[in-house]
Amino acid sequence: MPNPSPSAPQEESLIVYPCSFPIKVMGLKHDLLLPTVTKIAHRHDPFFDAASVELRESSTGKYLGITITITATNRAQLDALYVELSGHELVKVVL
């Protein structure tokens, strides 16, 4: 009888949780972009401090870059946050 195959090794993370984790969000400059991004951040990090948000407008003023810093507690939290941000119609890029 053959030996069962060994289970796949667990991915090792380079991130040590919990930690402060900056995320850059870019989208068309729109009145609802900033409140939408902060609302999503609060959903994934109840202790998110909106006062820590950094904004950067593009040179043409058409786009807005938003840097949020959350307290990352695990990979699933980060994945869920990236999925929700990336899926929003106002958001063009999440880094």
Phi and psi in radians as a Rosetta constraint file:
Dihedral C 1 N 2 CA 2 C 2 CIRCULARHARMONIC -1.257 0.35
Dihedral N 2 CA 2 C 2 N 3 CIRCULARHARMONIC 2.622 0.35
Dihedral C 2 N 3 CA 3 C 3 CIRCULARHARMONIC -1.228 0.35
Dihedral N 3 CA 3 C 3 N 4 CIRCULARHARMONIC 2.457 0.35
Dihedral C 3 N 4 CA 4 C 4 CIRCULARHARMONIC -1.115 0.35
Dihedral N 4 CA 4 C 4 N 5 CIRCULARHARMONIC 2.578 0.35
Dihedral C 4 N 5 CA 5 C 5 CIRCULARHARMONIC -1.178 0.35
Dihedral N 5 CA 5 C 5 N 6 CIRCULARHARMONIC 2.496 0.35
Dihedral C 5 N 6 CA 6 C 6 CIRCULARHARMONIC -1.144 0.35
Dihedral N 6 CA 6 C 6 N 7 CIRCULARHARMONIC 2.566 0.35
Dihedral C 6 N 7 CA 7 C 7 CIRCULARHARMONIC -1.190 0.35
Dihedral N 7 CA 7 C 7 N 8 CIRCULARHARMONIC 2.675 0.35
Dihedral C 7 N 8 CA 8 C 8 CIRCULARHARMONIC -1.095 0.35
Dihedral N 8 CA 8 C 8 N 9 CIRCULARHARMONIC 2.420 0.35
Dihedral C 8 N 9 CA 9 C 9 CIRCULARHARMONIC -1.121 0.35
Dihedral N 9 CA 9 C 9 N 10 CIRCULARHARMONIC 2.506 0.35
Dihedral C 9 N 10 CA 10 C 10 CIRCULARHARMONIC -1.212 0.35
Dihedral N 10 CA 10 C 10 N 11 CIRCULARHARMONIC 2.442 0.35
Dihedral C 10 N 11 CA 11 C 11 CIRCULARHARMONIC -1.161 0.35
Dihedral N 11 CA 11 C 11 N 12 CIRCULARHARMONIC 2.307 0.35
Dihedral C 11 N 12 CA 12 C 12 CIRCULARHARMONIC -1.545 0.35
Dihedral N 12 CA 12 C 12 N 13 CIRCULARHARMONIC 2.428 0.35
Dihedral C 12 N 13 CA 13 C 13 CIRCULARHARMONIC -1.710 0.35
Dihedral N 13 CA 13 C 13 N 14 CIRCULARHARMONIC 2.490 0.35
Dihedral C 13 N 14 CA 14 C 14 CIRCULARHARMONIC -1.496 0.35
Dihedral N 14 CA 14 C 14 N 15 CIRCULARHARMONIC -0.142 0.35
Dihedral C 14 N 15 CA 15 C 15 CIRCULARHARMONIC -1.657 0.35
Dihedral N 15 CA 15 C 15 N 16 CIRCULARHARMONIC 2.325 0.35
Dihedral C 15 N 16 CA 16 C 16 CIRCULARHARMONIC -1.753 0.35
Dihedral N 16 CA 16 C 16 N 17 CIRCULARHARMONIC 2.021 0.35
Dihedral C 16 N 17 CA 17 C 17 CIRCULARHARMONIC -1.605 0.35
Dihedral N 17 CA 17 C 17 N 18 CIRCULARHARMONIC 2.630 0.35
Dihedral C 17 N 18 CA 18 C 18 CIRCULARHARMONIC -1.307 0.35
Dihedral N 18 CA 18 C 18 N 19 CIRCULARHARMONIC 2.701 0.35
Dihedral C 18 N 19 CA 19 C 19 CIRCULARHARMONIC -2.728 0.35
Dihedral N 19 CA 19 C 19 N 20 CIRCULARHARMONIC 2.806 0.35
Dihedral C 19 N 20 CA 20 C 20 CIRCULARHARMONIC -1.348 0.35
Dihedral N 20 CA 20 C 20 N 21 CIRCULARHARMONIC 2.289 0.35
Dihedral C 20 N 21 CA 21 C 21 CIRCULARHARMONIC -2.326 0.35
Dihedral N 21 CA 21 C 21 N 22 CIRCULARHARMONIC 1.921 0.35
Dihedral C 21 N 22 CA 22 C 22 CIRCULARHARMONIC -1.385 0.35
Dihedral N 22 CA 22 C 22 N 23 CIRCULARHARMONIC 2.468 0.35
Dihedral C 22 N 23 CA 23 C 23 CIRCULARHARMONIC -2.303 0.35
Dihedral N 23 CA 23 C 23 N 24 CIRCULARHARMONIC 2.283 0.35
Dihedral C 23 N 24 CA 24 C 24 CIRCULARHARMONIC -1.753 0.35
Dihedral N 24 CA 24 C 24 N 25 CIRCULARHARMONIC 2.289 0.35
Dihedral C 24 N 25 CA 25 C 25 CIRCULARHARMONIC -2.160 0.35
Dihedral N 25 CA 25 C 25 N 26 CIRCULARHARMONIC 2.317 0.35
Dihedral C 25 N 26 CA 26 C 26 CIRCULARHARMONIC -2.224 0.35
Dihedral N 26 CA 26 C 26 N 27 CIRCULARHARMONIC 2.469 0.35
Dihedral C 26 N 27 CA 27 C 27 CIRCULARHARMONIC -2.801 0.35
Dihedral N 27 CA 27 C 27 N 28 CIRCULARHARMONIC 3.026 0.35
Dihedral C 27 N 28 CA 28 C 28 CIRCULARHARMONIC -1.090 0.35
Dihedral N 28 CA 28 C 28 N 29 CIRCULARHARMONIC 2.447 0.35
Dihedral C 28 N 29 CA 29 C 29 CIRCULARHARMONIC -1.135 0.35
Dihedral N 29 CA 29 C 29 N 30 CIRCULARHARMONIC 2.055 0.35
Dihedral C 29 N 30 CA 30 C 30 CIRCULARHARMONIC -2.586 0.35
Dihedral N 30 CA 30 C 30 N 31 CIRCULARHARMONIC 2.519 0.35
Dihedral C 30 N 31 CA 31 C 31 CIRCULARHARMONIC -0.988 0.35
Dihedral N 31 CA 31 C 31 N 32 CIRCULARHARMONIC -0.475 0.35
Dihedral C 31 N 32 CA 32 C 32 CIRCULARHARMONIC -1.646 0.35
Dihedral N 32 CA 32 C 32 N 33 CIRCULARHARMONIC -0.115 0.35
Dihedral C 32 N 33 CA 33 C 33 CIRCULARHARMONIC -1.096 0.35
Dihedral N 33 CA 33 C 33 N 34 CIRCULARHARMONIC -0.932 0.35
Dihedral C 33 N 34 CA 34 C 34 CIRCULARHARMONIC -1.077 0.35
Dihedral N 34 CA 34 C 34 N 35 CIRCULARHARMONIC -0.866 0.35
Dihedral C 34 N 35 CA 35 C 35 CIRCULARHARMONIC -1.096 0.35
Dihedral N 35 CA 35 C 35 N 36 CIRCULARHARMONIC -0.559 0.35
Dihedral C 35 N 36 CA 36 C 36 CIRCULARHARMONIC -1.172 0.35
Dihedral N 36 CA 36 C 36 N 37 CIRCULARHARMONIC -0.812 0.35
Dihedral C 36 N 37 CA 37 C 37 CIRCULARHARMONIC -1.106 0.35
Dihedral N 37 CA 37 C 37 N 38 CIRCULARHARMONIC -0.759 0.35
Dihedral C 37 N 38 CA 38 C 38 CIRCULARHARMONIC -1.189 0.35
Dihedral N 38 CA 38 C 38 N 39 CIRCULARHARMONIC -0.611 0.35
Dihedral C 38 N 39 CA 39 C 39 CIRCULARHARMONIC -1.120 0.35
Dihedral N 39 CA 39 C 39 N 40 CIRCULARHARMONIC -0.753 0.35
Dihedral C 39 N 40 CA 40 C 40 CIRCULARHARMONIC -1.134 0.35
Dihedral N 40 CA 40 C 40 N 41 CIRCULARHARMONIC -0.726 0.35
Dihedral C 40 N 41 CA 41 C 41 CIRCULARHARMONIC -1.052 0.35
Dihedral N 41 CA 41 C 41 N 42 CIRCULARHARMONIC -0.750 0.35
Dihedral C 41 N 42 CA 42 C 42 CIRCULARHARMONIC -1.100 0.35
Dihedral N 42 CA 42 C 42 N 43 CIRCULARHARMONIC -0.593 0.35
Dihedral C 42 N 43 CA 43 C 43 CIRCULARHARMONIC -1.114 0.35
Dihedral N 43 CA 43 C 43 N 44 CIRCULARHARMONIC -0.583 0.35
Dihedral C 43 N 44 CA 44 C 44 CIRCULARHARMONIC -1.713 0.35
Dihedral N 44 CA 44 C 44 N 45 CIRCULARHARMONIC -0.281 0.35
Dihedral C 44 N 45 CA 45 C 45 CIRCULARHARMONIC -2.494 0.35
Dihedral N 45 CA 45 C 45 N 46 CIRCULARHARMONIC 1.670 0.35
Dihedral C 45 N 46 CA 46 C 46 CIRCULARHARMONIC -1.042 0.35
Dihedral N 46 CA 46 C 46 N 47 CIRCULARHARMONIC -0.316 0.35
Dihedral C 46 N 47 CA 47 C 47 CIRCULARHARMONIC -1.719 0.35
Dihedral N 47 CA 47 C 47 N 48 CIRCULARHARMONIC 0.155 0.35
Dihedral C 47 N 48 CA 48 C 48 CIRCULARHARMONIC -0.981 0.35
Dihedral N 48 CA 48 C 48 N 49 CIRCULARHARMONIC 2.316 0.35
Dihedral C 48 N 49 CA 49 C 49 CIRCULARHARMONIC -1.843 0.35
Dihedral N 49 CA 49 C 49 N 50 CIRCULARHARMONIC 1.855 0.35
Dihedral C 49 N 50 CA 50 C 50 CIRCULARHARMONIC -1.102 0.35
Dihedral N 50 CA 50 C 50 N 51 CIRCULARHARMONIC -0.341 0.35
Dihedral C 50 N 51 CA 51 C 51 CIRCULARHARMONIC -1.192 0.35
Dihedral N 51 CA 51 C 51 N 52 CIRCULARHARMONIC -0.308 0.35
Dihedral C 51 N 52 CA 52 C 52 CIRCULARHARMONIC -1.523 0.35
Dihedral N 52 CA 52 C 52 N 53 CIRCULARHARMONIC -0.035 0.35
Dihedral C 52 N 53 CA 53 C 53 CIRCULARHARMONIC -1.156 0.35
Dihedral N 53 CA 53 C 53 N 54 CIRCULARHARMONIC 2.406 0.35
Dihedral C 53 N 54 CA 54 C 54 CIRCULARHARMONIC -2.006 0.35
Dihedral N 54 CA 54 C 54 N 55 CIRCULARHARMONIC 2.361 0.35
Dihedral C 54 N 55 CA 55 C 55 CIRCULARHARMONIC -2.019 0.35
Dihedral N 55 CA 55 C 55 N 56 CIRCULARHARMONIC 2.527 0.35
Dihedral C 55 N 56 CA 56 C 56 CIRCULARHARMONIC -2.552 0.35
Dihedral N 56 CA 56 C 56 N 57 CIRCULARHARMONIC 2.073 0.35
Dihedral C 56 N 57 CA 57 C 57 CIRCULARHARMONIC -1.515 0.35
Dihedral N 57 CA 57 C 57 N 58 CIRCULARHARMONIC 2.550 0.35
Dihedral C 57 N 58 CA 58 C 58 CIRCULARHARMONIC -1.199 0.35
Dihedral N 58 CA 58 C 58 N 59 CIRCULARHARMONIC 2.857 0.35
Dihedral C 58 N 59 CA 59 C 59 CIRCULARHARMONIC -1.088 0.35
Dihedral N 59 CA 59 C 59 N 60 CIRCULARHARMONIC -0.479 0.35
Dihedral C 59 N 60 CA 60 C 60 CIRCULARHARMONIC -1.562 0.35
Dihedral N 60 CA 60 C 60 N 61 CIRCULARHARMONIC -0.212 0.35
Dihedral C 60 N 61 CA 61 C 61 CIRCULARHARMONIC 1.405 0.35
Dihedral N 61 CA 61 C 61 N 62 CIRCULARHARMONIC 0.104 0.35
Dihedral C 61 N 62 CA 62 C 62 CIRCULARHARMONIC -1.446 0.35
Dihedral N 62 CA 62 C 62 N 63 CIRCULARHARMONIC -0.534 0.35
Dihedral C 62 N 63 CA 63 C 63 CIRCULARHARMONIC -2.060 0.35
Dihedral N 63 CA 63 C 63 N 64 CIRCULARHARMONIC 2.726 0.35
Dihedral C 63 N 64 CA 64 C 64 CIRCULARHARMONIC -2.243 0.35
Dihedral N 64 CA 64 C 64 N 65 CIRCULARHARMONIC 2.252 0.35
Dihedral C 64 N 65 CA 65 C 65 CIRCULARHARMONIC -1.750 0.35
Dihedral N 65 CA 65 C 65 N 66 CIRCULARHARMONIC 2.314 0.35
Dihedral C 65 N 66 CA 66 C 66 CIRCULARHARMONIC -2.186 0.35
Dihedral N 66 CA 66 C 66 N 67 CIRCULARHARMONIC 2.184 0.35
Dihedral C 66 N 67 CA 67 C 67 CIRCULARHARMONIC -1.876 0.35
Dihedral N 67 CA 67 C 67 N 68 CIRCULARHARMONIC 2.096 0.35
Dihedral C 67 N 68 CA 68 C 68 CIRCULARHARMONIC -1.928 0.35
Dihedral N 68 CA 68 C 68 N 69 CIRCULARHARMONIC 2.588 0.35
Dihedral C 68 N 69 CA 69 C 69 CIRCULARHARMONIC -2.153 0.35
Dihedral N 69 CA 69 C 69 N 70 CIRCULARHARMONIC 2.038 0.35
Dihedral C 69 N 70 CA 70 C 70 CIRCULARHARMONIC -1.897 0.35
Dihedral N 70 CA 70 C 70 N 71 CIRCULARHARMONIC 2.907 0.35
Dihedral C 70 N 71 CA 71 C 71 CIRCULARHARMONIC -1.625 0.35
Dihedral N 71 CA 71 C 71 N 72 CIRCULARHARMONIC 1.847 0.35
Dihedral C 71 N 72 CA 72 C 72 CIRCULARHARMONIC -1.412 0.35
Dihedral N 72 CA 72 C 72 N 73 CIRCULARHARMONIC 2.252 0.35
Dihedral C 72 N 73 CA 73 C 73 CIRCULARHARMONIC -1.904 0.35
Dihedral N 73 CA 73 C 73 N 74 CIRCULARHARMONIC -0.375 0.35
Dihedral C 73 N 74 CA 74 C 74 CIRCULARHARMONIC -2.947 0.35
Dihedral N 74 CA 74 C 74 N 75 CIRCULARHARMONIC 2.953 0.35
Dihedral C 74 N 75 CA 75 C 75 CIRCULARHARMONIC -1.138 0.35
Dihedral N 75 CA 75 C 75 N 76 CIRCULARHARMONIC -0.682 0.35
Dihedral C 75 N 76 CA 76 C 76 CIRCULARHARMONIC -1.075 0.35
Dihedral N 76 CA 76 C 76 N 77 CIRCULARHARMONIC -0.683 0.35
Dihedral C 76 N 77 CA 77 C 77 CIRCULARHARMONIC -1.084 0.35
Dihedral N 77 CA 77 C 77 N 78 CIRCULARHARMONIC -0.833 0.35
Dihedral C 77 N 78 CA 78 C 78 CIRCULARHARMONIC -1.098 0.35
Dihedral N 78 CA 78 C 78 N 79 CIRCULARHARMONIC -0.753 0.35
Dihedral C 78 N 79 CA 79 C 79 CIRCULARHARMONIC -1.063 0.35
Dihedral N 79 CA 79 C 79 N 80 CIRCULARHARMONIC -0.784 0.35
Dihedral C 79 N 80 CA 80 C 80 CIRCULARHARMONIC -1.116 0.35
Dihedral N 80 CA 80 C 80 N 81 CIRCULARHARMONIC -0.702 0.35
Dihedral C 80 N 81 CA 81 C 81 CIRCULARHARMONIC -1.119 0.35
Dihedral N 81 CA 81 C 81 N 82 CIRCULARHARMONIC -0.817 0.35
Dihedral C 81 N 82 CA 82 C 82 CIRCULARHARMONIC -1.060 0.35
Dihedral N 82 CA 82 C 82 N 83 CIRCULARHARMONIC -0.728 0.35
Dihedral C 82 N 83 CA 83 C 83 CIRCULARHARMONIC -1.109 0.35
Dihedral N 83 CA 83 C 83 N 84 CIRCULARHARMONIC -0.805 0.35
Dihedral C 83 N 84 CA 84 C 84 CIRCULARHARMONIC -1.156 0.35
Dihedral N 84 CA 84 C 84 N 85 CIRCULARHARMONIC -0.774 0.35
Dihedral C 84 N 85 CA 85 C 85 CIRCULARHARMONIC -1.092 0.35
Dihedral N 85 CA 85 C 85 N 86 CIRCULARHARMONIC -0.837 0.35
Dihedral C 85 N 86 CA 86 C 86 CIRCULARHARMONIC -1.101 0.35
Dihedral N 86 CA 86 C 86 N 87 CIRCULARHARMONIC -0.523 0.35
Dihedral C 86 N 87 CA 87 C 87 CIRCULARHARMONIC -1.455 0.35
Dihedral N 87 CA 87 C 87 N 88 CIRCULARHARMONIC -0.134 0.35
Dihedral C 87 N 88 CA 88 C 88 CIRCULARHARMONIC -1.395 0.35
Dihedral N 88 CA 88 C 88 N 89 CIRCULARHARMONIC 2.425 0.35
Dihedral C 88 N 89 CA 89 C 89 CIRCULARHARMONIC -1.120 0.35
Dihedral N 89 CA 89 C 89 N 90 CIRCULARHARMONIC -0.435 0.35
Dihedral C 89 N 90 CA 90 C 90 CIRCULARHARMONIC -1.435 0.35
Dihedral N 90 CA 90 C 90 N 91 CIRCULARHARMONIC -0.295 0.35
Dihedral C 90 N 91 CA 91 C 91 CIRCULARHARMONIC -1.647 0.35
Dihedral N 91 CA 91 C 91 N 92 CIRCULARHARMONIC 2.276 0.35
Dihedral C 91 N 92 CA 92 C 92 CIRCULARHARMONIC -1.736 0.35
Dihedral N 92 CA 92 C 92 N 93 CIRCULARHARMONIC -0.690 0.35
Dihedral C 92 N 93 CA 93 C 93 CIRCULARHARMONIC -2.505 0.35
Dihedral N 93 CA 93 C 93 N 94 CIRCULARHARMONIC 2.468 0.35
Dihedral C 93 N 94 CA 94 C 94 CIRCULARHARMONIC -2.250 0.35
Dihedral N 94 CA 94 C 94 N 95 CIRCULARHARMONIC 2.190 0.35
